[in-house]
């Protein structure tokens, strides 16, 4: 079975492509390389022993996307193609709406025309906004997200629900919390452009000397140490959940399926706890400074992922420290490439 993976050379996408190949799926990648590099394709092949088909273009170019569907018997899609920085989305909201929603609609137009099903959407816990209770389960009411990024994810979910209902299609909305870590081979990991927006790449670059200090955005949150709390999930665990969700869709005899799963560890860690865990896991120092809060950030979010364990047979079982150790190995690999 051939699966289209959009954004398949990105951070989560590349790890998921490896898991798909390991499970005997054929993979076609479309990625505009705005948040990745070509060597990731080579490294996927090194890990999996197979090379996916790759097309480098922007999904907003509908005519090129149609050519891909004409050339391959695509029977499902995992859509990772999206801008993803919370802070940046507040500065460039129109860019986020255009990129994240137009690309999704173009794919769904092909699915509608060709009567294809099995669509997995890379969603986010940001669709819950600042939830009133923890942990967050799938029945937690959605609130208007604080960021334009979160709004595009919430809108994307609504588009997909309408699509599945109107056209009898099978979809899975995967709401993940905060992916961290790198592949255990150290051949895949996160490639932030410029100053990282996510915590762990920023910690890593600070530990390696690329950044002088880590900026911690606020220490006046109503938490034990004053810093924001998130649920940090190892990226390989997360990638495996996508394969499980896809297999569930394929196996279903129902004409219309709308699956929703939270993907997290069920445990929240504060920013300062992550910094300390990183130092301990890798025997490095991470100097930091406290800055004002960022627009769009919430105080606390961690998952109840019992539904994914119950229905997918999936559970995140990699420790925070182990995930952070793989991140440091990935950084050393990147440094070796630049020598």
VOZA-781748 format. One record per residue: residue number from 1; x, z, y of N, C-alpha, C in turn. Coordinates in pm, whole numbers. Layout:
// VOZA-781748
resi,nx,nz,ny,cax,caz,cay,cx,cz,cy
NUM,X,Z,Y,X,Z,Y,X,Z,Y
...
END
This chain:
// VOZA-781748
resi,nx,nz,ny,cax,caz,cay,cx,cz,cy
1,85,0,-120,0,0,0,88,0,124
2,54,-83,222,133,-95,344,68,-16,457
3,148,70,518,102,157,626,174,121,756
4,99,100,862,157,80,994,188,217,1054
5,311,234,1099,349,359,1166,393,323,1308
6,309,355,1404,344,328,1544,427,444,1598
7,528,412,1677,622,515,1719,703,566,1602
8,727,481,1504,789,522,1378,938,549,1384
9,1002,517,1496,1143,554,1512,1159,677,1601
10,1048,734,1644,1053,856,1723,1079,977,1635
11,1070,1092,1696,1108,1217,1629,1024,1244,1505
12,895,1267,1524,809,1297,1409,787,1171,1326
13,773,1058,1393,748,932,1323,855,898,1222
14,982,912,1259,1090,874,1168,1093,963,1045
15,1069,1092,1063,1064,1183,948,946,1148,857
16,835,1109,917,718,1073,837,740,942,762
17,808,847,824,840,722,755,922,750,629
18,1018,840,638,1098,877,521,1008,930,410
19,916,1020,445,827,1078,344,733,972,285
20,687,879,366,604,770,314,682,684,215
21,804,648,251,886,567,161,916,642,33
22,940,772,44,966,853,-75,844,862,-166
23,726,836,-110,602,839,-188,550,699,-220
24,642,601,-214,616,464,-260,516,386,-174
25,504,422,-48,430,339,46,526,236,107
26,475,119,138,550,24,221,516,54,366
27,616,41,453,598,83,593,634,-30,688
28,546,-52,785,573,-141,898,575,-55,1024
29,684,-58,1097,700,21,1219,686,-67,1342
30,608,-19,1439,610,-76,1573,654,35,1668
31,760,9,1743,815,110,1834,885,37,1948
32,855,75,2071,916,6,2185,1052,64,2224
33,1100,162,2147,1233,223,2168,1242,296,2303
34,1128,331,2360,1133,406,2486,1178,549,2465
35,1166,599,2343,1206,736,2314,1282,744,2182
36,1358,637,2153,1436,635,2029,1548,533,2043
37,1623,515,1935,1732,417,1932,1734,347,1798
38,1793,228,1794,1790,146,1674,1862,209,1556
39,1962,294,1581,2035,350,1468,1946,437,1380
40,1834,484,1434,1740,563,1355,1687,480,1238
41,1664,351,1259,1618,263,1151,1719,258,1037
42,1845,248,1073,1951,246,971,1956,379,896
43,1937,488,967,1944,619,903,1824,645,812
44,1709,591,848,1593,600,758,1627,534,625
45,1690,418,633,1726,346,510,1830,424,429
46,1925,487,499,2026,567,428,1961,682,350
47,1861,745,409,1796,860,345,1704,816,232
48,1620,717,260,1514,679,166,1556,571,67
49,1664,501,97,1707,392,9,1625,267,24
50,1535,263,122,1453,146,151,1449,127,301
51,1432,2,344,1426,-26,487,1286,-70,526
52,1222,0,617,1090,-45,663,1103,-169,749
53,995,-245,756,988,-357,850,974,-301,990
54,1044,-362,1087,1046,-306,1222,1017,-413,1325
55,925,-381,1417,894,-468,1530,913,-389,1660
56,1005,-435,1748,1029,-363,1874,946,-418,1989
57,828,-362,2010,750,-403,2127,653,-292,2165
58,598,-306,2284,502,-211,2339,363,-244,2284
59,294,-143,2232,162,-163,2172,56,-209,2273
60,84,-197,2399,-11,-249,2497,-10,-403,2498
61,89,-463,2433,94,-609,2420,10,-650,2299
62,-117,-664,2323,-215,-682,2216,-186,-806,2132
63,-138,-914,2194,-114,-1038,2120,-4,-1020,2015
64,97,-938,2046,204,-914,1949,154,-825,1835
65,69,-728,1868,12,-642,1765,-73,-724,1668
66,-149,-819,1720,-230,-906,1633,-141,-984,1537
67,-27,-1030,1584,67,-1103,1497,118,-1016,1383
68,139,-888,1410,184,-796,1304,76,-782,1197
69,-48,-765,1241,-157,-754,1145,-178,-885,1067
70,-153,-998,1132,-163,-1127,1062,-55,-1140,954
71,62,-1080,980,177,-1098,890,179,-1002,773
72,104,-892,782,111,-789,678,-29,-744,638
73,-43,-709,512,-170,-657,460,-175,-506,484
74,-198,-470,609,-196,-329,649,-325,-261,605
75,-313,-147,537,-429,-75,484,-444,65,542
76,-364,98,640,-374,227,705,-275,236,819
77,-295,336,904,-206,354,1019,-186,503,1046
78,-63,538,1081,-34,670,1137,18,644,1278
79,-54,694,1376,-25,660,1515,49,773,1587
80,178,750,1610,261,845,1687,293,793,1827
81,251,672,1859,294,608,1983,227,674,2103
82,302,756,2175,246,825,2292,359,886,2373
83,340,889,2504,424,974,2588,385,1119,2559
84,479,1213,2564,449,1344,2508,495,1465,2590
85,549,1445,2709,602,1558,2785,494,1618,2875
86,463,1745,2851,358,1813,2926,386,1810,3076
87,505,1853,3115,539,1859,3257,536,1723,3323
88,595,1624,3258,599,1489,3313,459,1431,3329
89,370,1467,3236,234,1414,3243,161,1460,3369
90,202,1574,3424,142,1622,3548,191,1540,3667
91,311,1486,3654,368,1405,3763,327,1259,3753
92,299,1211,3631,269,1070,3608,141,1055,3524
93,30,1109,3570,-91,1109,3485,-140,969,3448
94,-136,875,3542,-188,742,3513,-104,673,3406
95,27,693,3411,115,635,3307,77,689,3170
96,43,817,3163,6,879,3035,-128,826,2984
97,-226,815,3073,-356,763,3031,-343,618,2983
98,-269,538,3057,-253,397,3021,-181,382,2887
99,-68,448,2873,13,431,2751,-55,490,2629
100,-103,613,2640,-152,683,2522,-288,634,2475
101,-372,584,2566,-507,543,2527,-519,392,2505
102,-454,311,2587,-465,166,2567,-403,125,2434
103,-290,185,2399,-225,150,2272,-315,187,2155
104,-379,303,2161,-471,346,2055,-587,248,2042
105,-646,210,2154,-761,120,2151,-723,-16,2095
106,-604,-65,2127,-560,-194,2073,-550,-190,1921
107,-499,-81,1867,-490,-69,1720,-631,-66,1659
108,-719,12,1720,-853,24,1666,-931,-108,1674
109,-902,-189,1772,-965,-321,1778,-926,-404,1655
110,-799,-395,1614,-755,-466,1494,-822,-408,1369
111,-834,-276,1365,-900,-211,1252,-1047,-254,1242
112,-1112,-264,1358,-1252,-305,1360,-1267,-449,1312
113,-1188,-537,1367,-1197,-680,1334,-1169,-705,1186
114,-1071,-632,1132,-1024,-658,995,-1085,-562,893
115,-1173,-475,939,-1241,-379,851,-1141,-292,773
116,-1042,-240,845,-941,-152,786,-981,-7,813
117,-950,81,720,-977,223,736,-846,301,724
118,-855,431,704,-739,518,682,-650,527,806
119,-697,599,906,-625,613,1032,-593,761,1055
120,-464,789,1077,-421,926,1107,-369,931,1250
121,-422,1027,1324,-389,1040,1466,-301,1162,1488
122,-192,1138,1556,-101,1245,1595,-160,1317,1715
123,-233,1426,1688,-294,1502,1795,-210,1627,1824
124,-270,1724,1888,-191,1836,1939,-279,1958,1959
125,-216,2074,1947,-289,2198,1975,-329,2210,2121
126,-276,2121,2207,-313,2126,2348,-462,2096,2368
127,-528,2037,2266,-671,2008,2282,-753,2136,2291
128,-696,2248,2249,-768,2375,2256,-755,2441,2393
129,-664,2388,2478,-637,2458,2602,-585,2598,2573
130,-611,2692,2663,-577,2831,2635,-694,2894,2560
131,-677,2902,2428,-784,2955,2343,-806,3103,2372
132,-929,3147,2352,-965,3286,2381,-917,3381,2273
133,-901,3331,2149,-860,3417,2039,-750,3350,1958
134,-669,3434,1895,-562,3387,1806,-583,3447,1667
135,-543,3377,1561,-490,3240,1562,-600,3137,1586
136,-558,3016,1617,-650,2907,1645,-682,2835,1514
137,-812,2827,1480,-851,2746,1365,-929,2624,1413
138,-970,2540,1321,-1033,2413,1357,-1169,2431,1419
139,-1229,2549,1406,-1358,2576,1467,-1346,2633,1608
140,-1224,2658,1651,-1202,2708,1787,-1254,2606,1889
141,-1336,2647,1984,-1390,2552,2081,-1279,2483,2160
142,-1295,2353,2180,-1200,2280,2263,-1228,2310,2410
143,-1121,2324,2485,-1132,2341,2630,-1061,2225,2697
144,-1090,2204,2822,-1017,2103,2896,-869,2143,2900
145,-780,2060,2846,-637,2096,2847,-583,2111,2988
146,-474,2188,2997,-411,2211,3127,-335,2088,3176
147,-291,2002,3083,-204,1890,3119,-272,1756,3095
148,-226,1653,3165,-276,1517,3141,-240,1472,3000
149,-124,1513,2950,-87,1482,2811,-194,1534,2715
150,-231,1662,2730,-332,1720,2645,-466,1649,2657
151,-499,1606,2777,-624,1534,2797,-625,1402,2722
152,-510,1332,2719,-505,1206,2644,-525,1230,2495
153,-477,1343,2445,-497,1374,2303,-644,1405,2275
154,-706,1481,2365,-847,1513,2347,-932,1387,2355
155,-902,1300,2451,-975,1174,2463,-952,1086,2341
156,-829,1082,2293,-798,1004,2173,-880,1048,2054
157,-895,1179,2039,-977,1231,1929,-1122,1184,1942
158,-1176,1190,2063,-1315,1150,2083,-1334,1000,2055
159,-1238,920,2098,-1243,775,2070,-1246,751,1919
160,-1163,823,1847,-1154,804,1702,-1279,852,1630
161,-1335,964,1674,-1460,1011,1613,-1571,909,1632
162,-1583,854,1753,-1685,752,1779,-1660,628,1694
163,-1535,589,1682,-1498,471,1603,-1536,491,1457
164,-1499,607,1401,-1527,634,1260,-1677,636,1233
165,-1753,695,1323,-1898,705,1305,-1966,569,1318
166,-1928,492,1418,-1994,364,1445,-1959,258,1341
167,-1837,263,1289,-1789,155,1203,-1760,200,1060
168,-1800,322,1025,-1778,375,890,-1631,362,848
169,-1550,443,912,-1407,444,883,-1362,585,849
170,-1246,595,787,-1189,724,748,-1072,756,841
171,-1083,872,908,-977,912,1001,-940,1058,977
172,-819,1091,1017,-772,1229,1011,-704,1263,1142
173,-750,1370,1205,-693,1417,1331,-604,1537,1299
174,-475,1521,1319,-380,1627,1286,-334,1693,1416
175,-378,1817,1432,-344,1892,1554,-223,1979,1525
176,-106,1931,1567,8,2014,1539,56,2093,1658
177,127,2197,1616,174,2293,1715,312,2248,1763
178,418,2318,1752,544,2278,1816,648,2238,1712
179,668,2107,1691,764,2061,1591,908,2089,1636
180,989,2137,1543,1131,2162,1571,1213,2122,1449
181,1345,2120,1467,1434,2098,1356,1471,1952,1338
182,1548,1926,1234,1597,1792,1203,1600,1775,1052
183,1618,1652,1010,1624,1625,866,1743,1697,804
184,1730,1748,681,1841,1823,620,1969,1742,602
185,1960,1610,604,2079,1526,599,2151,1520,734
186,2087,1569,839,2137,1561,977,2144,1416,1027
187,2067,1326,965,2065,1186,1008,1944,1152,1095
188,1849,1243,1105,1733,1224,1191,1706,1352,1268
189,1660,1338,1391,1626,1453,1472,1568,1407,1604
190,1548,1502,1693,1489,1470,1823,1594,1413,1916
191,1555,1307,1990,1646,1240,2083,1589,1248,2225
192,1601,1361,2291,1546,1371,2426,1622,1282,2524
193,1547,1220,2614,1608,1137,2717,1624,1220,2843
194,1746,1227,2894,1770,1309,3012,1758,1456,2980
195,1708,1532,3076,1690,1676,3055,1571,1697,2961
196,1590,1768,2849,1481,1783,2753,1361,1856,2812
197,1243,1814,2770,1120,1882,2810,1082,1991,2712
198,1124,1976,2586,1090,2073,2483,1197,2180,2471
199,1156,2299,2429,1245,2414,2428,1368,2396,2340
200,1348,2362,2213,1461,2366,2119,1569,2263,2153
201,1536,2138,2190,1644,2048,2233,1719,2100,2355
202,1649,2167,2445,1714,2225,2563,1808,2338,2520
203,1762,2421,2428,1848,2528,2374,1972,2468,2310
204,1952,2362,2232,2063,2298,2161,2165,2240,2258
205,2118,2171,2359,2211,2112,2456,2283,2219,2537
206,2218,2330,2560,2284,2441,2629,2391,2502,2540
207,2359,2524,2413,2456,2581,2320,2579,2491,2304
208,2558,2359,2315,2669,2265,2295,2747,2239,2423
209,2699,2292,2537,2771,2276,2662,2726,2158,2747
210,2628,2083,2698,2577,1970,2777,2504,2021,2901
211,2428,2130,2883,2360,2196,2995,2427,2330,3022
212,2437,2365,3150,2503,2490,3186,2421,2611,3143
213,2291,2603,3167,2201,2714,3132,2068,2659,3087
214,2003,2737,3002,1865,2707,2963,1772,2760,3071
215,1679,2676,3115,1575,2721,3207,1457,2775,3126
216,1425,2900,3143,1307,2959,3080,1197,2964,3185
217,1089,2892,3156,986,2871,3257,887,2988,3258
218,926,3092,3326,838,3207,3345,866,3322,3250
219,877,3443,3304,889,3565,3221,785,3669,3265
220,675,3616,3324,569,3705,3371,437,3679,3298
221,446,3618,3180,326,3598,3098,284,3733,3038
222,157,3749,3008,110,3874,2946,143,3878,2796
223,273,3877,2767,322,3886,2629,424,4000,2623
224,469,4033,2505,556,4149,2488,685,4139,2568
225,747,4019,2570,872,4006,2647,852,3922,2774
226,727,3885,2805,699,3812,2928,712,3661,2918
227,759,3609,2802,774,3465,2788,664,3409,2698
228,638,3280,2715,527,3214,2645,551,3210,2495
229,443,3211,2420,448,3215,2273,391,3085,2216
230,464,3029,2119,420,2908,2050,445,2922,1900
231,382,2832,1826,396,2824,1681,492,2708,1652
232,612,2740,1602,716,2639,1583,721,2597,1436
233,693,2469,1410,683,2417,1275,796,2318,1247
234,856,2331,1131,968,2244,1092,918,2101,1074
235,991,2006,1131,944,1868,1137,928,1804,1000
236,1009,1840,902,993,1781,769,866,1834,702
237,837,1963,720,709,2016,672,593,1939,735
238,605,1914,863,501,1843,936,486,1700,883
239,597,1633,860,593,1495,809,522,1489,674
240,549,1586,588,486,1588,456,335,1604,466
241,289,1675,568,145,1691,587,77,1558,616
242,145,1469,686,87,1338,714,64,1258,586
243,158,1266,495,142,1196,367,25,1255,289
244,16,1387,288,-95,1454,218,-230,1412,278
245,-235,1407,411,-360,1369,479,-396,1224,448
246,-297,1137,444,-320,996,412,-371,982,269
247,-308,1050,177,-350,1043,37,-494,1092,20
248,-532,1193,96,-669,1243,89,-769,1138,137
249,-736,1070,248,-824,965,298,-839,853,196
250,-728,809,141,-730,698,46,-814,733,-77
251,-804,857,-122,-874,899,-243,-1023,921,-222
252,-1066,934,-97,-1206,965,-70,-1297,846,-98
253,-1410,873,-161,-1510,770,-186,-1611,758,-72
254,-1603,848,23,-1697,846,136,-1664,728,229
255,-1767,665,282,-1746,554,375,-1692,604,509
256,-1745,718,553,-1703,776,681,-1643,914,657
257,-1520,932,701,-1453,1062,689,-1392,1096,825
258,-1419,1215,872,-1352,1266,993,-1290,1400,957
259,-1163,1396,921,-1089,1517,886,-1019,1572,1009
260,-1016,1703,1022,-943,1769,1130,-861,1882,1069
261,-730,1881,1096,-644,1985,1040,-548,2037,1147
262,-537,2170,1154,-429,2232,1229,-304,2234,1142
263,-190,2201,1200,-64,2205,1128,32,2298,1203
264,53,2415,1147,144,2513,1206,184,2613,1100
265,258,2713,1142,307,2815,1048,216,2936,1041
266,132,2954,1143,48,3073,1150,117,3190,1218
267,235,3166,1274,310,3273,1339,357,3226,1476
268,338,3310,1575,384,3279,1709,518,3342,1739
269,604,3268,1810,734,3320,1853,749,3295,2002
270,802,3394,2072,822,3379,2217,948,3297,2244
271,959,3250,2366,1077,3173,2404,1205,3253,2380
272,1204,3379,2422,1324,3461,2404,1352,3487,2256
273,1249,3499,2174,1270,3515,2031,1335,3391,1971
274,1296,3274,2017,1356,3150,1967,1502,3141,2008
275,1531,3179,2132,1669,3178,2178,1756,3269,2092
276,1709,3389,2067,1786,3484,1985,1801,3432,1842
277,1695,3376,1785,1700,3322,1649,1800,3207,1641
278,1805,3125,1746,1899,3012,1749,2043,3064,1750
279,2067,3164,1833,2202,3221,1840,2244,3280,1705
280,2152,3349,1641,2183,3412,1512,2203,3309,1402
281,2119,3205,1401,2125,3105,1294,2252,3022,1300
282,2304,3002,1420,2415,2909,1436,2542,2972,1493
283,2538,3104,1517,2654,3175,1568,2705,3111,1698
284,2612,3088,1790,2645,3029,1920,2580,3114,2029
285,2625,3091,2152,2566,3159,2267,2479,3061,2345
286,2366,3110,2396,2275,3027,2475,2249,3097,2608
287,2330,3070,2710,2304,3131,2842,2175,3075,2901
288,2100,3161,2972,1973,3115,3026,1947,3179,3161
289,1851,3119,3234,1804,3175,3360,1653,3163,3364
290,1590,3259,3431,1445,3259,3443,1403,3177,3565
291,1308,3086,3544,1256,3002,3652,1105,3023,3665
292,1048,2962,3767,903,2969,3783,832,2898,3669
293,711,2937,3643,632,2871,3539,616,2722,3568
294,602,2644,3460,573,2502,3474,423,2478,3482
295,384,2379,3562,243,2340,3566,200,2289,3429
296,84,2329,3384,29,2278,3258,59,2363,3137
297,150,2459,3147,184,2543,3033,80,2654,3015
298,51,2686,2889,-40,2796,2858,41,2916,2810
299,-25,3028,2791,45,3152,2757,80,3161,2610
300,-16,3136,2523,5,3161,2381,-77,3065,2296
301,-16,3017,2189,-87,2932,2094,-18,2940,1959
302,-91,2983,1857,-41,2969,1720,-157,2944,1627
303,-127,2886,1512,-229,2824,1428,-279,2914,1317
304,-402,2886,1280,-452,2919,1146,-455,2787,1071
305,-367,2769,974,-357,2643,900,-411,2656,758
306,-501,2752,737,-556,2774,603,-631,2651,551
307,-698,2579,639,-774,2463,594,-682,2356,535
308,-566,2334,598,-471,2236,546,-419,2278,409
309,-396,2408,392,-350,2456,262,-460,2440,157
310,-581,2467,197,-693,2462,103,-729,2318,65
311,-734,2227,161,-783,2092,135,-673,1989,109
312,-554,2014,162,-444,1920,143,-339,1971,43
313,-346,2100,10,-241,2157,-73,-108,2162,0
314,-116,2182,132,5,2180,217,23,2313,286
315,148,2353,300,180,2473,376,319,2459,435
316,334,2504,559,466,2505,623,544,2625,570
317,654,2599,499,724,2710,434,871,2722,473
318,912,2650,578,1051,2659,624,1060,2761,737
319,1157,2851,729,1170,2958,827,1215,2903,963
320,1188,2980,1067,1233,2945,1201,1384,2928,1205
321,1456,3023,1144,1602,3019,1147,1657,2895,1078
322,1598,2859,962,1646,2741,890,1619,2614,970
323,1502,2605,1031,1471,2489,1114,1569,2478,1230
324,1603,2591,1292,1697,2590,1404,1838,2557,1359
325,1872,2593,1237,2004,2557,1184,2017,2406,1170
326,1911,2339,1123,1918,2193,1108,1931,2124,1243
327,1874,2184,1347,1886,2126,1481,2031,2125,1528
328,2103,2232,1499,2245,2240,1537,2327,2139,1459
329,2296,2119,1331,2366,2018,1251,2340,1878,1306
330,2219,1851,1349,2186,1724,1410,2265,1703,1539
331,2278,1807,1620,2355,1796,1743,2500,1762,1713
332,2556,1824,1611,2695,1794,1574,2709,1650,1526
333,2608,1602,1456,2610,1461,1413,2608,1368,1534
334,2523,1397,1632,2517,1313,1751,2651,1313,1825
335,2713,1428,1831,2843,1437,1899,2949,1358,1823
336,2941,1357,1692,3038,1280,1612,3020,1130,1633
337,2897,1087,1660,2871,945,1686,2931,898,1818
338,2942,991,1913,2988,953,2046,3140,961,2062
339,3206,1012,1959,3353,1025,1966,3418,888,1949
END
